[in-house]
Amino acid sequence: MGQLKQYVAGLSAAFGAFCLGAAIGWSGPMEKPVTDGKAYCFSVSRDDWGWITSLLTLGAACMCIPIGILIGLFGRKLVMLVLVFPFLIGWCCIIWASSVYVMFVGRFIIGACGGAFCVTAPMYTTEIAEVAIRGIMGCFFQLWIVHGILYGFGVGALCKPKTVNILCGILPIVFFIIFVWMPESPVYLVQKEKTERADKAMRWLRGKDADFSADMNAMVAESKKEKPKVLEGMMRKASVMGMCISITLMFLQQFTGINAIIFYATSIFQDAGTGLSPDWCTVILGIAQVIATILAILSIEKAGRKLLLLLSAAVMGITTLVMAIFFQWLKDSDVGWLPVLATCLFIVGFSIGFGPVPWLIMAELFAEDVKPVCGAIAGTCNWLFAFCVTKCFPLCLDAFGAAATFCAFAVISFLACVFIFFLVPETKGKTLNEIQEKLGS
């Protein structure tokens, strides 16, 4: 029963990722109606659409560091609940946009809220989870993101643009209704010397008869340690190593091409001449991503983080290489099914490793005193990398062609295998203190 409540609280907190995933998935099916002038009463150029897609990632990048400070001051739960209101404002800008500039503002605000959830929700889920299920719960954020992307693809394929906007815009309200009943993070409560509330939260999460005294004592002991200044804490060897590993994983997560493929999935399939409806091809992608993410969550505590990352990078490298070969030599052949298959396998490869694991590892690699700030910096870097990829991807397609662009993604994926093999530590089954000792040594 105790683990069930931890799962409920973790899934509730991570539902913010579903809201973000819907906003990401929105870009695929909405590209054609928006750029064709069918969705709004104003025209949107190809360059404008590039900004509409990429401003979400820029907004997320701008919010990650401020949110790291805010959750340290006001708590994880309160901050996530307050985020609902700007999230709704962003979607109102999209629904009732009177010009492309209003859409820019709306996408930027939605991205800022999504970026805030990227830092807050993984931190909350790892803090409420016991060691035995921390790996599974650390993947909840990615699980909800892929379901949100599938939701965006699905409603985009089935509904008119206005309806798509509304169905995506109501999701933050659903999050508020679900999450308002969940407890605050016990780690935060102990840090603020609210031990009675922390004990009550732990009792709700673990069960009335559970013995969590060892965990409570560890949290209290950690909170009573003489805390160095944040800058001093960030200069510890363990913190520096954790930051280098986390930021590099974030770089590899984005520059292997995931957001380029998700944001521009519809146009990729259209250019490939698959013969299938591009909108329904994106739905197939979404389904593949959901299935692979669920498999990753079920295996992450058995296979370990490192093995999943290695397998993920290898699959992404092979599939993007196949895409490069298709666009260079096979585009005029009768193999329109090949890019659909390769892209689906790419999504599967990403989802079993590079989707959930970098966010999980980010939450595991840092000590409690520097976790909010270091996690925020890593999250900011991730979204800046995503902005670069989503903004530059269509420019690279025009300047160098699809074959060269996908070949670059393949090279980065194979380099990721080398980095993971030699430098990424295995964190499966280790307490947060054990991980710090390993990094510090």
N, C-alpha and C positions, 0 to 999 in steps of 0.2 A: 504493500500500500504506500509505503514511504517513497519508493522509487517512482510509483505512478504519479504521485503529486509533484515530484521533481520534473517528470516528463511534461506534465500539464503546465507547470509554471514556465518551463523552458520553451515549450512550443508557443505559449501565449506571448512571451516576450519577443520571440523570433518572428511573430506574425508581421511585425513591422517590415521584415524582409519580403513578405508576400506583397505588401504595398509597393515596395521598391521594385520588385520583379515585374509587377504589372506595368509600372512606368517604363521599364526597360523593354518589355515585350511589346508595349504600345507602339514603339517606333517602327517595328517591322511591317505590320499590315497597314499602318496609317500613312506610310510614306507616299504611296501612289495617290490616294484620295486628297491628301493635303497639297502635294505638288501639282496635281491636275486641277486644283481649284474647286473640287467637289465638296470639300469638308467645311470650308469657310468662305466668306464673301470677299476675301482678298487673295491675291496671288502669293505664292511662296516659291522662290527660285531654288535651284539645286544647292547653291551656297548657303541660302537661308536655312534649308533643311539640315545641312551639315551642322550649323550652329544649334538648331533645335535639338538634335540628337546629342551633341557633345556638351551643351550647357548643363545637362543633367549631371554629367561627371565632374564638370568644373564646380558646380554648386556643392557637390558632395565633398570635393577636395577642400573647399573653403571652410567647411563646417567641422571637420574632424578634430582639429586642434582645440577650437573653442569648446566643443562638446566634452573633450577629455577633462577640461578644467571644471565645467559645469557639473558633471556627474560626480566629481570629487567633492564638490561643495554641497550639492543638493540631493544627491542620491540617484541611483539608476532608475528606479520606478517613476519618481516624480518627473524627471526630465523626459522620459519616454512618453508619458501621458501628455505633457505640455506640447510635445512635438506634433501631436495630432492637429492642432489648430493651424500652424503654418502649412502643414501638409494639405489641409483642405483649401486654404487660400490659393496654393499653387494650382490645384486642380480646377478651382473656380476660374482662374486666369486662362486655363486651357479650354474649359467648356464654353466660356463666354468671351473668347478672344475677339477683339475688334481690329487687331493688326498683328503683324508678325512679331512686333516688339513686345506685345503683351504675352505672346507665346514664349518668347525668350525668358521673360520674367518668371512665368509659371514653371517652365522646365528647370530654371535655376533654383527656385524655391523647393520644388519637389526633390531635386537632387541633393540640396542641402539637408533636408529632412532624412532622406535615404542614407546619406553619408553619416549622419548622426547615429542612426540605428546600426550601421556597420560597426561602430565602435562600442556602443552601449549594449546591444543585445548579446553579442558573443561573450562580453565580460560578465554580464548578469548570469548567463546560463552556466558558465564555468564556475562561478562563485557559489551558485546554489547546488551544484552537483557533487555527489560523492565520487571518490577517485574511480570506482569500478565502472561508472557510466559517464564519466566526464567526456570521453572521446565521442560517444554517441551524441550526447547533448550539445557538444561543441559543433556538430554538423547541422543542427536544427536550422541555423540561419541560412545556410546554403540550400537546405531542403525546401524552405519556404520561398527562397528566391526563385528556384527553378519552377516551383508550382505557380508562382506569380507570373513568371515569363510565359508559361503555358496558358495561363488565364488570359494574359494580354493577347497572345497569338490567337487563342480560341474565340474570344469575343470580337477580335478584329476581323476574323474570317466570317463570323456569323451575323454581325450587327452593323448598322449604319454608324458613320463616324461619331455623331452626337451621342448615340447610345453607348458606344465604346467609351467615350470620355466620362460619361456619368457612371457607368459600371466600374470603371477604375477609380473614379473620384470618391466613391462611397466607402472604399476599403479602410481608410484611416478611422472611420467611425466604428467599423466592426472591431478593429484593434482595440480601441478605447473601451468598448463594452466588455471585451474579453479580459483585458489585462488589468483593469482597475481592481479586480478581486484578488490579484496575486500579491504575495508578500514582498517587502523590500529585501535587497541582498543582505544576508547576515554579515558579510564581510564589511560592507559599508557601515552598518549599524554598530558593529564593534569598533570600527575606526572612529566613530563619533561618540564612543563610550555609552551607547544605548544598549547595554548588555541584556536587559530584560526583554526589550523588543527583539533583539537578535535571537535570544533563547526561544521566544514565542515563534519567530519565523522558522527556526530550525525544527522546532517541534511540529509545525505544520508541514514542513517539507519532508522530514524523515519519519514522522509518525510519533504518536504520544509515548509509546513504549520503547522507542529506539534509544540506543546509547550513543549519543553524539558528543559526549563530554570531551573526548580526545580532540575532536575537531574544534570545539569551542575553546578549549584551552590553548590550542595552537593559534587560533585567531586572536585571542586575547594577548597571548605572549608576543605575537607579531606586532600588535597595535601598541604595546607598551615599550617596544624597543626604541631606543633613541633614534629618531628618524633623521637622517642626513638631509640636507637641502636637496631638492629634486635634481638640480644640476649635478651635485656630488653623486647622488644615486645613479644618475644616467652615465656617469663616468666610470662606474665599476666595470670590471672586465666582463662579468656575466651580462650586464646591461648592454655593453657595446657589442658583444658577440650576438646577443639576442636581436638587437636592432639591425645589425648587418644581415643576419639570416632572414629576418622577417621582411625587410625592405627588398632584398633580392628576390625572395619568393613572390612578393607582390609585383615586382617588375616582370618576372617570368610569367606570372598568371595573366597579365595583360598583354605582353608583347608576344605571346604565342598565338594571339589573334582572337580570343574568345568574344570580346565585345564588338569587334569589327564584324564578325560573322553573325552575332545576334542582332545588332542594330540594322545590318544591311542584308539580312537573310533573304528577304523577299526579292530584292534587286539582284542578288547573287544567282538565285535560281532562275530568275527571268533572263539574265544574261547568258546563263548556261544552256538555255533552250531545252529544258527537261521534258517539255510536253505536258507537265503537270501544272495545276494551279499553284502559283507561287505562295498564295496565302495558306493553302493546305500543306504545302511542303514545310512551311514554318511550324505548323501544328505538329507535324511528324517529328520535327526537331525537338519541340517542347516535350513531347511524350518520351522520346529517347532520353532527354536530359533528366526527366523526373525518375524514370526507371533506374538509370545509372546512379543517380544520387542516392536513392533508397538502398541499392546494392552496396554502395560505398559506406553508408551509415551502418549497415548490418555487419560489415567486415572490418571496420576501422579498428576495433579493439582486438581483433584476431590477427589481421594481417599487419597492422601497425601503420604509422603515418608515412614512414620512409618508403616502404615497398609500394604503397599506393601512389605516392608522388612519382616514383620511378616509372611505374607502369603507365601512369597518366601521361607523362612527358613523352615516352616512347610512342604511344598510340597517336598523340597529337602530331609528333614529328612525321610519322609515316603518312597520316591522312592529309596533312597540308602539302606534303611532297606529291601525293597522288593528285591533289587539286591543281598544283602547279603544272604537272605533266598533262592533265586534262586540258587546261586552258592554253598550253603551249602547242600541243600536237593533236589532241583528240576532240577538240570542240566541234569540228565539222563532221565527226564520225557519229554513227548511230548508237552512242552510249550516253544519252542524256540522263540515264539513271545513275551514272558513276558519281557526279558531284553530290547528288542527294545521299547516296550511300556513304561517301567519304565524309561529308559534313555531319551526318548522323553519328558516324563512328568517332569523329573528332569531338562532338558534344559528349558522347559516352566516355571517351578518354578523359576529357576535361572534368567531367562530373564525378568520376571515381577517385580523383586525386586533387588536381589543382583547383577544383571548385571549392570544396569544403576545407581541405587541410591547411592552406595558408592562414585562413581566419582562425582555425582551431589552434594552430601552433602559435599564432600571434598572441592569443590569450594565455598560452601556457609558458612562453619563454621569459616573461617579465615578472620581477618581484612586485609585491603589492604596492610598495611605496612609489614605484615609477610606472606601474602598469597603465594608469589613465593617460599620462603624457606620452609614453612610448607607443602605446596602442594607437593614440590619436595621430602621432607622426607617421606610423606605418600605414594607417588608414588613409591619411592625406596623400602619401606617396602613391598608394594604389589608385586612387581616383585621378591624380594628376597623370599617371601612366595611362589610365583608361581614356582621359581626355585627349592625350596625344594620339592614341591609337584611333579613336573614333573620328577625330577631326582630320587626321592625316590619311586614313585608309582610302577614302574616295579620291584624294589628291594623288596618292601613290598608284591607284588603279589607272588614273588618267595619264600620269607621267611615265610610269614604268610598265604598266600592264598587269593583268591578274596573275600571270605565271610568275613573274619576278616577285610580286608582293607575297604570294603564298609560299614561294621558295624561302623568302626571308623568315617567315613564321616557322618553317620547318627547321632551319638552321638554329634558331633560338631554342626551339623545343629540344633538339639534340644536345645543345650546350647545357640546357637545364638538367639533363640526365647526369652530366659530369658533376655539376654543382651539388646536386642532391646526394650523389653517391659519396662524395668526399667530405662535404661540409655540413649537411643537415643532420642533427642528432635525432635519435629515436626517443620520443617522449611517452610512448605507450606504457601504462601501468606505473608511471613515476609520479610522486607527489610534486607539487610546485617547488618545494624546498630542494628536493633531490635534483630537479632540473636546473635550478640555480647553481647548485654545487658542481654539476657536470659542466655547465657553461663557464663557471669561474675557474675550473681546473685546466 
